[in-house]
């Protein structure tokens, strides 16, 4: 059964996006066919629930600052514009989107969140993180207990939607700057294929690129 690895390679946001909105978290939903032949959705929060990517030019001294501008306002890496991530400042751990085992992958969706640095959700995050697994487990368990296999997994969309909604709440609420998706092209074994998502969002155009590897 092949393994699919998805990695972030670029993020571009509008030049006129205000600094107080230039602190990002991504919610990622991947649709794929798992090793049982079931069509399911997997979710990820990037870089994580307890941190975010800082691009406010007034916060260049922060360890999570990744905008491609140095403290003097000069472009760090000539490959990237100033309103992009400096991908050299992001380690491989945080570049990894998802790694799944399955028959094939279908499509991927990104929601770009404007994070509140002092968000009320941070106060109850630890409590809610424990609840998510319990709630999702009960929903899927209830479906599985009432219906024969493999039908339960085919009805897993409700649980998937709830999980995505709860993760979005934990990741920063409803302030979505950009939302986009693309169908993925499956590469040959050992090779990679690129993907690109771009479109209009808050204050202008956004672009996300990544690569998909099959092993």
LUMBA-521420 format. One line per field, with one value per atom (N, C-alpha, C): residue number from 0; x, y, z; residue in one letter. Coordinates in pm, 1 decimal. Example, Ala and Ser with C-alpha at 12.3 -4.5 7.8 and 13.67 -1.06 7.14 Angstrom:
// residues 2
nr = 0, 0, 0, 1, 1, 1
xx = 1319.0, 1230.0, 1320.0, 1285.0, 1367.0, 1290.0
yy = -569.0, -450.0, -330.0, -225.0, -106.0, 3.0
zz = 780.0, 780.0, 780.0, 708.0, 714.0, 787.0
rest = a, a, a, s, s, s
// end
This chain:
// residues 215
nr = 0, 0, 0, 1, 1, 1, 2, 2, 2, 3, 3, 3, 4, 4, 4, 5, 5, 5, 6, 6, 6, 7, 7, 7, 8, 8, 8, 9, 9, 9, 10, 10, 10, 11, 11, 11, 12, 12, 12, 13, 13, 13, 14, 14, 14, 15, 15, 15, 16, 16, 16, 17, 17, 17, 18, 18, 18, 19, 19, 19, 20, 20, 20, 21, 21, 21, 22, 22, 22, 23, 23, 23, 24, 24, 24, 25, 25, 25, 26, 26, 26, 27, 27, 27, 28, 28, 28, 29, 29, 29, 30, 30, 30, 31, 31, 31, 32, 32, 32, 33, 33, 33, 34, 34, 34, 35, 35, 35, 36, 36, 36, 37, 37, 37, 38, 38, 38, 39, 39, 39, 40, 40, 40, 41, 41, 41, 42, 42, 42, 43, 43, 43, 44, 44, 44, 45, 45, 45, 46, 46, 46, 47, 47, 47, 48, 48, 48, 49, 49, 49, 50, 50, 50, 51, 51, 51, 52, 52, 52, 53, 53, 53, 54, 54, 54, 55, 55, 55, 56, 56, 56, 57, 57, 57, 58, 58, 58, 59, 59, 59, 60, 60, 60, 61, 61, 61, 62, 62, 62, 63, 63, 63, 64, 64, 64, 65, 65, 65, 66, 66, 66, 67, 67, 67, 68, 68, 68, 69, 69, 69, 70, 70, 70, 71, 71, 71, 72, 72, 72, 73, 73, 73, 74, 74, 74, 75, 75, 75, 76, 76, 76, 77, 77, 77, 78, 78, 78, 79, 79, 79, 80, 80, 80, 81, 81, 81, 82, 82, 82, 83, 83, 83, 84, 84, 84, 85, 85, 85, 86, 86, 86, 87, 87, 87, 88, 88, 88, 89, 89, 89, 90, 90, 90, 91, 91, 91, 92, 92, 92, 93, 93, 93, 94, 94, 94, 95, 95, 95, 96, 96, 96, 97, 97, 97, 98, 98, 98, 99, 99, 99, 100, 100, 100, 101, 101, 101, 102, 102, 102, 103, 103, 103, 104, 104, 104, 105, 105, 105, 106, 106, 106, 107, 107, 107, 108, 108, 108, 109, 109, 109, 110, 110, 110, 111, 111, 111, 112, 112, 112, 113, 113, 113, 114, 114, 114, 115, 115, 115, 116, 116, 116, 117, 117, 117, 118, 118, 118, 119, 119, 119, 120, 120, 120, 121, 121, 121, 122, 122, 122, 123, 123, 123, 124, 124, 124, 125, 125, 125, 126, 126, 126, 127, 127, 127, 128, 128, 128, 129, 129, 129, 130, 130, 130, 131, 131, 131, 132, 132, 132, 133, 133, 133, 134, 134, 134, 135, 135, 135, 136, 136, 136, 137, 137, 137, 138, 138, 138, 139, 139, 139, 140, 140, 140, 141, 141, 141, 142, 142, 142, 143, 143, 143, 144, 144, 144, 145, 145, 145, 146, 146, 146, 147, 147, 147, 148, 148, 148, 149, 149, 149, 150, 150, 150, 151, 151, 151, 152, 152, 152, 153, 153, 153, 154, 154, 154, 155, 155, 155, 156, 156, 156, 157, 157, 157, 158, 158, 158, 159, 159, 159, 160, 160, 160, 161, 161, 161, 162, 162, 162, 163, 163, 163, 164, 164, 164, 165, 165, 165, 166, 166, 166, 167, 167, 167, 168, 168, 168, 169, 169, 169, 170, 170, 170, 171, 171, 171, 172, 172, 172, 173, 173, 173, 174, 174, 174, 175, 175, 175, 176, 176, 176, 177, 177, 177, 178, 178, 178, 179, 179, 179, 180, 180, 180, 181, 181, 181, 182, 182, 182, 183, 183, 183, 184, 184, 184, 185, 185, 185, 186, 186, 186, 187, 187, 187, 188, 188, 188, 189, 189, 189, 190, 190, 190, 191, 191, 191, 192, 192, 192, 193, 193, 193, 194, 194, 194, 195, 195, 195, 196, 196, 196, 197, 197, 197, 198, 198, 198, 199, 199, 199, 200, 200, 200, 201, 201, 201, 202, 202, 202, 203, 203, 203, 204, 204, 204, 205, 205, 205, 206, 206, 206, 207, 207, 207, 208, 208, 208, 209, 209, 209, 210, 210, 210, 211, 211, 211, 212, 212, 212, 213, 213, 213, 214, 214, 214
xx = 84.4, 0.0, 88.9, 71.9, 160.4, 139.3, 244.2, 239.9, 243.6, 161.5, 156.3, 203.2, 301.1, 356.4, 328.5, 268.2, 238.2, 316.7, 385.7, 475.9, 445.2, 444.8, 427.5, 556.6, 547.2, 666.7, 662.6, 543.5, 536.3, 402.4, 405.8, 283.0, 298.8, 209.6, 209.3, 80.5, 90.4, -27.7, -22.4, -133.6, -138.2, -39.6, 20.1, 117.2, 54.5, -72.8, -137.3, -214.3, -189.7, -252.8, -195.8, -280.8, -229.4, -145.3, -46.6, 40.7, -36.3, -144.4, -217.4, -300.0, -302.8, -365.7, -264.1, -136.6, -32.7, 27.9, -58.0, -14.6, -106.1, -46.8, -124.5, -121.1, -234.6, -245.4, -326.5, -294.8, -368.2, -447.6, -571.3, -648.0, -649.7, -603.8, -592.2, -680.9, -759.6, -843.8, -802.1, -767.5, -725.8, -826.5, -879.4, -969.4, -890.6, -905.5, -829.8, -901.4, -855.1, -906.6, -806.5, -850.4, -757.8, -729.6, -655.2, -613.2, -728.6, -845.3, -963.6, -1053.7, -1009.8, -1090.9, -1202.7, -1194.2, -1298.0, -1255.6, -1349.5, -1324.4, -1340.6, -1231.5, -1235.0, -1162.5, -1170.3, -1102.8, -1012.1, -890.1, -795.4, -770.2, -742.2, -727.2, -590.4, -543.8, -418.6, -428.7, -356.8, -341.4, -194.1, -165.3, -26.8, -4.7, 108.7, 208.5, 162.4, 73.3, 15.6, -87.7, -156.9, -255.3, -192.1, -67.4, -7.7, 91.7, 101.1, 184.7, 127.1, 190.3, 144.7, 263.8, 244.7, 349.4, 332.1, 431.4, 427.2, 487.6, 411.7, 462.0, 441.2, 410.7, 399.2, 539.3, 561.3, 695.7, 743.6, 653.5, 693.5, 735.0, 733.4, 765.9, 875.5, 974.2, 1081.4, 1171.0, 1164.5, 1248.9, 1187.1, 1064.3, 997.1, 1051.3, 1060.8, 1115.1, 1027.1, 897.9, 808.2, 790.1, 877.0, 870.0, 926.8, 847.6, 890.4, 869.5, 830.6, 814.5, 949.4, 949.4, 1074.6, 1129.9, 1129.5, 1189.4, 1271.1, 1392.5, 1473.9, 1437.3, 1511.1, 1478.0, 1492.4, 1566.0, 1581.5, 1483.9, 1391.9, 1293.3, 1344.0, 1459.7, 1515.5, 1474.3, 1458.4, 1420.5, 1533.5, 1498.2, 1598.0, 1646.7, 1555.2, 1586.8, 1532.7, 1619.5, 1579.4, 1473.3, 1454.5, 1354.2, 1213.0, 1199.9, 1067.9, 1050.3, 928.9, 894.9, 876.8, 864.3, 853.3, 723.0, 618.7, 490.0, 471.6, 580.9, 578.0, 650.7, 628.7, 710.0, 852.3, 948.5, 1085.1, 1091.5, 1081.3, 1072.3, 1198.9, 1309.6, 1433.0, 1423.4, 1328.5, 1310.7, 1215.8, 1159.4, 1063.3, 1127.1, 1129.1, 1195.4, 1106.2, 1165.7, 1094.4, 973.4, 982.7, 871.0, 746.7, 762.9, 649.0, 606.6, 695.0, 658.1, 569.4, 581.2, 501.8, 354.2, 271.3, 127.3, 61.9, 71.7, 16.3, 97.2, 88.7, 151.8, 51.2, -5.2, -112.5, -83.5, -139.9, -132.3, -268.1, -267.6, -394.3, -377.4, -489.8, -487.5, -459.1, -519.0, -497.9, -543.4, -508.5, -554.3, -637.9, -731.5, -824.6, -802.3, -816.8, -808.7, -768.0, -726.0, -681.4, -739.7, -778.2, -833.9, -755.5, -728.0, -662.6, -756.5, -761.4, -822.7, -711.1, -689.0, -587.0, -654.5, -609.9, -673.0, -589.3, -655.7, -594.4, -603.7, -490.5, -487.6, -491.1, -576.6, -572.3, -459.5, -364.2, -252.4, -300.4, -399.1, -460.8, -604.2, -620.3, -750.0, -814.9, -945.1, -1016.1, -1004.4, -986.4, -975.1, -850.0, -745.9, -624.9, -650.8, -748.7, -779.2, -839.9, -910.0, -979.2, -927.5, -816.5, -765.3, -735.7, -667.6, -630.8, -754.4, -857.7, -982.0, -1048.7, -1054.8, -1124.0, -1047.3, -915.2, -836.6, -872.6, -896.4, -937.2, -1076.4, -1163.2, -1299.8, -1310.2, -1223.3, -1235.1, -1229.9, -1127.3, -1114.9, -1235.0, -1287.3, -1403.6, -1527.1, -1552.4, -1671.0, -1665.6, -1551.9, -1539.2, -1549.5, -1485.8, -1492.6, -1634.3, -1714.3, -1852.6, -1936.8, -1913.2, -1990.1, -1960.1, -1832.2, -1796.2, -1833.6, -1818.7, -1854.2, -2002.8, -2083.2, -2227.9, -2269.7, -2206.8, -2237.7, -2196.2, -2073.3, -2023.0, -2106.4, -2159.2, -2235.9, -2373.8, -2426.1, -2562.4, -2572.9, -2466.2, -2472.7, -2362.4, -2386.5, -2285.4, -2171.6, -2053.6, -1938.6, -1960.6, -1914.3, -1834.2, -1914.7, -2046.4, -2130.5, -2095.0, -2055.4, -2028.2, -1927.8, -1818.8, -1717.7, -1770.1, -1865.2, -1919.9, -2005.7, -2044.8, -2123.1, -2035.9, -1906.4, -1816.0, -1803.4, -1867.2, -1854.2, -1901.7, -2006.5, -2057.5, -1952.7, -1889.1, -1783.7, -1664.4, -1632.3, -1522.1, -1550.1, -1673.0, -1709.3, -1702.1, -1746.5, -1741.7, -1598.2, -1515.8, -1375.6, -1310.4, -1335.9, -1279.7, -1328.9, -1458.5, -1516.0, -1452.0, -1437.3, -1377.2, -1231.2, -1159.4, -1020.7, -1009.7, -1101.5, -1100.5, -1125.0, -1217.5, -1242.7, -1118.3, -1055.0, -935.7, -821.6, -815.9, -704.8, -719.3, -834.2, -845.2, -982.5, -1082.7, -1218.8, -1261.3, -1340.3, -1404.6, -1338.1, -1222.5, -1158.8, -1075.2, -1142.3, -1075.5, -1037.1, -908.0, -859.1, -872.1, -854.8, -859.0, -896.7, -971.3, -1009.4, -1002.0, -933.6, -921.2, -885.3, -910.0, -882.6, -839.1, -784.7, -741.7, -742.8, -771.4, -761.2, -614.6, -571.0, -430.6, -399.8, -284.3, -235.7, -140.5, -172.9, -94.2, 33.8, 149.4, 276.6, 305.3, 406.6, 455.4, 532.8, 550.9, 623.5, 761.8, 795.5, 925.7, 939.8, 836.2, 843.5, 745.0, 755.8, 668.2, 595.5, 479.5, 407.1, 370.3, 378.2, 343.1, 192.7, 145.8, 8.9, 7.9, -93.4, -102.5, -247.2, -267.7, -399.4, -385.1, -464.0, -457.1, -594.2, -612.7, -740.1, -750.1, -864.4, -887.7, -932.7, -879.2, -918.8, -917.4, -903.0, -898.8, -782.7, -810.0, -712.4, -639.8, -680.2, -613.8, -591.5, -484.5, -458.9, -368.2, -402.4, -322.5, -277.9, -162.8, -115.3, -46.1, -82.0, -19.7, 30.4, 154.8, 205.7, 263.3, 262.6, 317.3, 352.6, 398.0, 429.4, 375.9, 340.9, 288.1, 385.4, 427.9, 521.5, 454.1, 476.0, 422.3, 538.3, 536.1, 642.7, 583.8
yy = -118.8, 0.0, 125.2, 214.0, 331.2, 431.0, 506.0, 616.9, 747.1, 842.7, 972.0, 1079.8, 1157.1, 1265.5, 1398.5, 1492.2, 1623.9, 1728.6, 1816.0, 1913.7, 2052.6, 2151.3, 2291.0, 2344.7, 2413.3, 2469.6, 2621.3, 2683.8, 2828.5, 2881.3, 3001.9, 3071.6, 3219.1, 3273.1, 3412.9, 3478.3, 3595.8, 3667.6, 3811.5, 3884.7, 4017.9, 4116.0, 4200.5, 4298.4, 4397.2, 4430.2, 4531.0, 4470.0, 4342.2, 4282.6, 4349.6, 4404.5, 4473.4, 4381.4, 4439.9, 4361.5, 4286.9, 4348.3, 4282.5, 4163.0, 4140.6, 4020.6, 3920.9, 3959.7, 3876.9, 3779.9, 3704.2, 3597.0, 3477.9, 3372.2, 3271.2, 3133.7, 3064.5, 2922.4, 2863.7, 2742.4, 2675.3, 2557.4, 2542.5, 2420.1, 2348.0, 2224.3, 2148.6, 2025.0, 2003.4, 1884.6, 1807.8, 1681.7, 1595.7, 1484.2, 1473.4, 1363.9, 1255.5, 1130.7, 1021.6, 889.0, 786.1, 650.5, 573.9, 526.5, 461.0, 316.7, 246.3, 109.6, 10.7, 50.5, -34.2, -3.9, 91.2, 127.7, 224.5, 289.5, 382.4, 525.9, 604.8, 745.4, 826.9, 883.7, 953.9, 1088.2, 1166.4, 1295.9, 1298.8, 1344.9, 1363.5, 1513.2, 1556.6, 1698.8, 1727.5, 1850.1, 1894.2, 2042.0, 2082.2, 2222.0, 2257.2, 2361.3, 2401.7, 2543.9, 2572.1, 2473.0, 2383.6, 2434.3, 2353.2, 2438.4, 2378.3, 2452.2, 2549.3, 2525.7, 2609.3, 2711.7, 2727.6, 2832.8, 2873.7, 2972.2, 3020.0, 3078.7, 3110.8, 3173.3, 3324.7, 3392.8, 3537.8, 3608.2, 3703.3, 3783.0, 3931.6, 3971.8, 4112.4, 4172.9, 4275.6, 4332.7, 4399.9, 4422.9, 4478.8, 4373.5, 4247.5, 4137.5, 4048.4, 4111.1, 4035.8, 3960.8, 3998.6, 3933.1, 3805.4, 3774.0, 3655.2, 3528.6, 3418.6, 3293.9, 3233.6, 3269.8, 3215.7, 3311.7, 3415.1, 3510.1, 3444.9, 3439.8, 3370.4, 3454.3, 3581.2, 3665.4, 3686.4, 3698.2, 3707.4, 3850.4, 3912.4, 4044.8, 4041.7, 4097.7, 4102.2, 4224.6, 4247.8, 4356.3, 4494.5, 4502.0, 4629.0, 4642.5, 4545.2, 4551.2, 4503.7, 4437.7, 4386.8, 4241.7, 4204.7, 4067.4, 3972.1, 3866.0, 3771.9, 3678.7, 3623.9, 3523.8, 3573.7, 3588.0, 3648.6, 3565.7, 3442.1, 3357.4, 3400.8, 3467.7, 3501.2, 3651.7, 3697.3, 3837.1, 3862.0, 3990.2, 4024.6, 3982.2, 3958.6, 3916.7, 3765.3, 3693.5, 3548.2, 3496.8, 3369.2, 3301.1, 3288.0, 3305.4, 3262.6, 3114.5, 3029.0, 2885.2, 2830.2, 2902.8, 2859.9, 2875.3, 2957.4, 2978.1, 2877.0, 2789.7, 2689.9, 2552.5, 2477.6, 2347.1, 2241.7, 2127.3, 2020.1, 1969.9, 1974.0, 1929.2, 2012.6, 2145.5, 2233.6, 2241.4, 2208.1, 2206.4, 2086.9, 1980.0, 1860.4, 1888.7, 1864.1, 1885.6, 1761.2, 1651.6, 1523.5, 1410.2, 1296.3, 1173.2, 1062.9, 1006.0, 908.0, 783.6, 671.8, 546.9, 521.0, 483.6, 457.6, 415.6, 393.1, 354.0, 472.5, 588.4, 707.8, 830.9, 946.9, 1073.0, 1146.5, 1226.1, 1292.4, 1442.8, 1514.2, 1660.2, 1712.5, 1839.5, 1903.3, 2044.0, 2084.0, 2216.9, 2286.4, 2415.3, 2497.7, 2608.3, 2631.9, 2751.3, 2828.1, 2952.1, 3037.2, 3121.7, 3105.9, 3169.4, 3287.5, 3397.9, 3511.8, 3485.0, 3462.1, 3418.5, 3538.6, 3532.9, 3628.9, 3588.8, 3676.2, 3641.2, 3620.1, 3699.6, 3680.0, 3638.0, 3510.4, 3458.0, 3389.0, 3407.2, 3343.9, 3192.5, 3138.9, 2993.8, 2940.8, 3024.2, 2978.9, 2945.5, 3013.0, 2990.3, 2852.7, 2800.4, 2672.3, 2564.2, 2592.6, 2501.4, 2361.5, 2355.1, 2225.1, 2141.4, 2207.4, 2137.0, 2087.0, 2172.3, 2136.5, 2032.1, 2036.0, 1936.2, 1796.1, 1782.0, 1653.1, 1614.6, 1715.0, 1687.1, 1638.6, 1689.1, 1657.5, 1507.3, 1442.5, 1299.2, 1224.1, 1267.9, 1202.1, 1218.6, 1342.1, 1368.7, 1292.8, 1301.8, 1233.2, 1082.9, 1033.1, 889.5, 842.4, 920.2, 882.1, 885.5, 987.0, 995.3, 876.6, 849.8, 738.4, 605.0, 597.0, 474.8, 447.2, 552.6, 536.0, 488.6, 543.9, 500.7, 355.7, 325.3, 189.5, 88.5, 129.1, 35.0, 7.4, 96.0, 81.7, 25.0, 36.2, -1.5, -100.4, -187.5, -287.3, -226.9, -286.6, -247.4, -295.6, -220.8, -99.7, 29.0, 22.6, 140.7, 251.3, 221.4, 330.2, 432.6, 382.9, 476.0, 561.8, 510.9, 590.6, 704.2, 697.0, 803.3, 889.1, 872.7, 943.2, 1091.0, 1140.9, 1281.2, 1374.7, 1337.9, 1423.9, 1441.8, 1332.8, 1341.1, 1419.3, 1399.2, 1472.9, 1622.7, 1660.6, 1802.1, 1861.7, 1786.5, 1835.7, 1853.4, 1756.2, 1766.4, 1887.6, 1909.6, 2023.8, 2154.7, 2159.5, 2278.6, 2306.8, 2202.4, 2220.9, 2262.7, 2203.7, 2241.6, 2387.0, 2429.3, 2568.8, 2662.3, 2625.0, 2705.2, 2713.7, 2599.7, 2597.4, 2674.6, 2672.3, 2735.1, 2885.7, 2941.0, 3085.0, 3139.0, 3054.1, 3103.0, 3109.4, 3211.8, 3219.7, 3318.2, 3371.3, 3472.1, 3405.8, 3356.7, 3290.5, 3396.5, 3411.0, 3507.1, 3454.9, 3325.0, 3263.9, 3117.0, 3069.4, 2928.9, 2881.8, 2770.7, 2718.6, 2571.9, 2506.0, 2363.1, 2328.6, 2208.7, 2162.3, 2010.2, 1953.9, 1809.2, 1772.9, 1666.4, 1627.9, 1530.2, 1548.0, 1455.9, 1357.3, 1228.8, 1126.4, 1098.6, 1107.2, 1079.8, 930.6, 898.0, 760.5, 732.9, 605.7, 569.3, 632.9, 691.2, 752.3, 891.3, 941.0, 1073.3, 1168.1, 1296.5, 1398.0, 1474.4, 1526.8, 1617.0, 1742.8, 1859.3, 1983.1, 2006.2, 2087.9, 2136.9, 2284.5, 2356.1, 2500.4, 2537.8, 2619.2, 2673.3, 2825.1, 2896.1, 3041.4, 3101.2, 3223.3, 3290.1, 3414.1, 3479.5, 3602.8, 3573.3, 3652.3, 3645.2, 3784.2, 3794.2, 3923.3, 4007.2, 4123.7, 4222.1, 4182.9, 4073.2, 4042.8, 3895.2, 3866.5, 3731.7, 3652.4, 3524.9, 3430.3, 3316.4, 3260.2, 3142.6, 3046.8, 2920.8, 2813.4, 2708.6, 2668.3, 2559.2, 2450.8, 2329.7, 2216.0, 2105.6, 1994.8, 1879.7, 1752.0, 1658.7, 1528.1, 1420.5, 1337.1, 1228.6, 1095.3, 997.2, 862.9, 765.7, 685.5, 587.9, 451.3
zz = 0.0, 0.0, 0.0, -97.0, -105.1, 8.7, 35.5, 129.2, 49.6, 90.2, 23.8, 121.3, 77.7, 158.9, 89.5, 161.8, 108.3, 185.9, 112.6, 174.2, 119.6, 207.8, 169.1, 109.0, -6.2, -69.7, -82.3, -70.5, -89.0, -36.6, 19.7, 56.5, 26.6, -55.8, -95.8, -47.9, 12.7, 58.1, 5.4, 8.5, -51.8, 11.6, -71.8, -23.1, 74.3, 52.2, 137.7, 254.0, 283.8, 401.4, 526.3, 613.2, 732.7, 820.4, 886.5, 973.3, 1081.5, 1131.3, 1240.4, 1192.9, 1061.5, 1007.5, 951.3, 953.4, 892.2, 993.6, 1058.0, 1147.5, 1119.5, 1065.0, 994.6, 1061.3, 1042.9, 1069.9, 955.9, 915.0, 807.6, 863.7, 815.4, 836.9, 702.4, 701.1, 576.9, 583.8, 478.9, 467.4, 342.6, 360.6, 249.9, 230.4, 109.1, 75.0, 2.1, 49.4, -11.8, 11.7, -56.5, -38.4, 46.4, 163.1, 255.2, 213.8, 299.5, 265.6, 263.1, 317.9, 314.5, 195.5, 111.4, -3.4, 29.6, 146.5, 190.8, 162.3, 115.3, 84.5, 212.1, 263.3, 391.0, 379.8, 487.4, 495.3, 617.5, 596.3, 705.8, 721.6, 845.6, 874.8, 936.8, 915.3, 976.0, 1011.1, 1116.5, 1152.8, 1137.3, 1059.4, 1035.8, 1086.8, 1157.7, 1196.4, 1311.5, 1399.9, 1506.5, 1579.6, 1675.8, 1753.7, 1853.0, 1890.2, 1994.1, 1941.2, 1809.4, 1752.8, 1617.6, 1554.4, 1424.4, 1351.2, 1223.1, 1143.0, 1149.1, 1204.3, 1222.2, 1101.5, 1044.9, 932.8, 955.5, 1077.5, 1114.1, 1113.0, 1030.0, 1017.1, 1145.0, 1239.4, 1367.9, 1468.8, 1428.7, 1520.6, 1462.9, 1401.6, 1336.2, 1434.2, 1562.2, 1661.7, 1717.1, 1677.2, 1729.7, 1663.0, 1739.0, 1681.9, 1572.5, 1572.0, 1469.9, 1352.6, 1342.1, 1230.7, 1105.2, 997.5, 875.2, 749.2, 764.5, 645.6, 579.5, 448.3, 374.9, 373.7, 490.0, 509.0, 637.5, 632.7, 753.9, 838.7, 946.0, 1037.4, 974.5, 863.3, 791.6, 674.9, 661.0, 553.8, 419.4, 417.2, 291.4, 270.4, 142.7, 110.4, 148.1, 220.0, 270.8, 161.9, 86.7, -14.3, -147.4, -245.6, -372.6, -445.4, -406.4, -470.4, -432.7, -319.1, -266.7, -254.2, -274.6, -252.7, -103.2, -67.8, 72.9, 136.1, 55.0, 108.5, 93.7, 111.3, 111.7, 234.2, 261.9, 362.0, 310.1, 398.1, 370.9, 406.6, 307.4, 333.3, 398.2, 384.4, 450.1, 602.1, 647.8, 791.7, 854.2, 771.7, 819.2, 808.4, 917.2, 913.7, 849.0, 821.6, 750.2, 829.0, 961.0, 1045.0, 1015.8, 1010.9, 989.9, 843.6, 751.8, 609.6, 575.8, 654.1, 627.3, 651.8, 550.4, 561.9, 619.4, 547.9, 591.2, 530.1, 595.9, 547.7, 572.7, 465.0, 479.2, 395.9, 440.4, 366.0, 302.2, 174.6, 108.2, -36.4, -101.9, -242.5, -333.7, -302.6, -383.4, -305.6, -356.4, -298.0, -401.5, -354.2, -444.7, -453.2, -340.2, -342.6, -206.4, -205.2, -82.4, -74.1, 47.2, 70.1, 181.3, 160.7, 261.8, 307.0, 438.2, 494.5, 563.8, 523.5, 583.6, 691.0, 815.9, 930.6, 978.5, 1006.1, 1074.6, 1224.5, 1288.4, 1427.7, 1521.5, 1622.2, 1732.2, 1826.3, 1845.8, 1934.7, 2078.1, 2118.5, 2249.8, 2224.8, 2200.4, 2162.6, 2282.8, 2296.4, 2407.5, 2401.5, 2281.1, 2268.3, 2337.7, 2348.3, 2415.1, 2562.0, 2621.1, 2761.8, 2787.3, 2686.1, 2706.3, 2611.6, 2545.0, 2443.6, 2498.4, 2612.3, 2667.2, 2698.3, 2749.4, 2779.5, 2652.4, 2551.5, 2427.8, 2348.2, 2351.9, 2281.3, 2330.4, 2460.1, 2514.0, 2470.3, 2453.0, 2413.3, 2269.6, 2182.1, 2039.5, 2016.5, 2074.8, 2055.4, 2109.1, 2221.9, 2281.7, 2195.2, 2150.5, 2068.4, 1937.1, 1868.6, 1739.8, 1758.3, 1865.0, 1890.7, 1914.1, 1987.8, 2014.5, 1888.2, 1804.1, 1679.1, 1589.8, 1568.4, 1480.4, 1544.7, 1677.7, 1746.3, 1736.8, 1747.5, 1736.9, 1600.2, 1496.3, 1360.1, 1341.3, 1388.0, 1369.1, 1446.3, 1563.2, 1643.5, 1588.4, 1505.2, 1456.6, 1315.8, 1238.7, 1098.0, 1064.1, 968.5, 932.1, 851.8, 860.9, 779.9, 635.7, 532.9, 541.7, 536.9, 553.7, 543.1, 641.4, 765.3, 860.2, 810.4, 750.6, 704.1, 589.5, 514.1, 405.3, 459.1, 586.6, 649.8, 741.2, 731.6, 821.2, 792.3, 686.7, 651.5, 760.0, 832.4, 938.9, 1047.9, 1086.5, 1187.0, 1133.8, 1005.9, 945.7, 945.1, 910.9, 909.2, 1049.0, 1149.2, 1286.0, 1332.2, 1299.9, 1339.3, 1274.0, 1146.1, 1076.0, 1137.9, 1174.1, 1235.9, 1370.9, 1454.4, 1586.0, 1574.8, 1479.1, 1460.0, 1415.4, 1329.7, 1284.8, 1403.0, 1491.4, 1610.3, 1698.4, 1720.5, 1802.9, 1738.6, 1605.3, 1534.5, 1522.6, 1554.0, 1548.0, 1520.6, 1517.7, 1499.2, 1354.9, 1323.7, 1193.2, 1098.1, 1133.9, 1049.6, 940.6, 838.9, 726.7, 624.2, 599.1, 501.6, 359.7, 343.7, 211.5, 225.6, 126.8, 122.8, -21.8, -45.4, -180.7, -179.8, -292.3, -302.2, -444.1, -459.6, -590.8, -591.6, -707.6, -723.9, -744.8, -680.4, -683.1, -796.3, -855.7, -958.5, -893.6, -902.1, -834.0, -912.4, -846.8, -915.4, -924.7, -1000.8, -1004.4, -875.7, -845.8, -724.3, -720.9, -606.6, -588.3, -647.3, -711.1, -773.2, -706.6, -742.8, -685.6, -795.7, -761.8, -850.3, -771.7, -834.8, -764.0, -764.7, -671.9, -676.4, -639.4, -686.1, -663.4, -637.8, -534.9, -501.7, -497.5, -574.7, -572.4, -597.3, -548.3, -566.2, -480.0, -488.7, -414.8, -271.7, -180.0, -40.8, 18.4, 148.6, 216.0, 165.0, 112.1, 64.2, -64.0, -130.4, -257.1, -282.0, -356.7, -406.5, -312.2, -295.2, -218.4, -308.9, -276.4, -350.4, -254.5, -265.5, -187.9, -284.5, -271.6, -352.7, -262.5, -314.8, -241.9, -337.4, -283.6, -366.8, -300.0, -384.6, -342.1, -386.1, -291.2, -320.7, -288.7, -375.0, -355.2, -340.4, -233.1, -210.8, -180.1
rest = x, x, x, x, x, x, x, x, x, x, x, x, x, x, x, x, x, x, x, x, x, x, x, x, x, x, x, x, x, x, x, x, x, x, x, x, x, x, x, x, x, x, x, x, x, x, x, x, x, x, x, x, x, x, x, x, x, x, x, x, x, x, x, x, x, x, x, x, x, x, x, x, x, x, x, x, x, x, x, x, x, x, x, x, x, x, x, x, x, x, x, x, x, x, x, x, x, x, x, x, x, x, x, x, x, x, x, x, x, x, x, x, x, x, x, x, x, x, x, x, x, x, x, x, x, x, x, x, x, x, x, x, x, x, x, x, x, x, x, x, x, x, x, x, x, x, x, x, x, x, x, x, x, x, x, x, x, x, x, x, x, x, x, x, x, x, x, x, x, x, x, x, x, x, x, x, x, x, x, x, x, x, x, x, x, x, x, x, x, x, x, x, x, x, x, x, x, x, x, x, x, x, x, x, x, x, x, x, x, x, x, x, x, x, x, x, x, x, x, x, x, x, x, x, x, x, x, x, x, x, x, x, x, x, x, x, x, x, x, x, x, x, x, x, x, x, x, x, x, x, x, x, x, x, x, x, x, x, x, x, x, x, x, x, x, x, x, x, x, x, x, x, x, x, x, x, x, x, x, x, x, x, x, x, x, x, x, x, x, x, x, x, x, x, x, x, x, x, x, x, x, x, x, x, x, x, x, x, x, x, x, x, x, x, x, x, x, x, x, x, x, x, x, x, x, x, x, x, x, x, x, x, x, x, x, x, x, x, x, x, x, x, x, x, x, x, x, x, x, x, x, x, x, x, x, x, x, x, x, x, x, x, x, x, x, x, x, x, x, x, x, x, x, x, x, x, x, x, x, x, x, x, x, x, x, x, x, x, x, x, x, x, x, x, x, x, x, x, x, x, x, x, x, x, x, x, x, x, x, x, x, x, x, x, x, x, x, x, x, x, x, x, x, x, x, x, x, x, x, x, x, x, x, x, x, x, x, x, x, x, x, x, x, x, x, x, x, x, x, x, x, x, x, x, x, x, x, x, x, x, x, x, x, x, x, x, x, x, x, x, x, x, x, x, x, x, x, x, x, x, x, x, x, x, x, x, x, x, x, x, x, x, x, x, x, x, x, x, x, x, x, x, x, x, x, x, x, x, x, x, x, x, x, x, x, x, x, x, x, x, x, x, x, x, x, x, x, x, x, x, x, x, x, x, x, x, x, x, x, x, x, x, x, x, x, x, x, x, x, x, x, x, x, x, x, x, x, x, x, x, x, x, x, x, x, x, x, x, x, x, x, x, x, x, x, x, x, x, x, x, x, x, x, x, x, x, x, x, x, x, x, x, x, x, x, x, x, x, x, x, x, x, x, x, x, x, x, x, x, x, x, x, x, x, x, x, x, x, x, x, x, x, x, x, x, x, x, x, x, x, x, x, x, x, x, x, x, x, x, x, x, x, x, x, x
// end
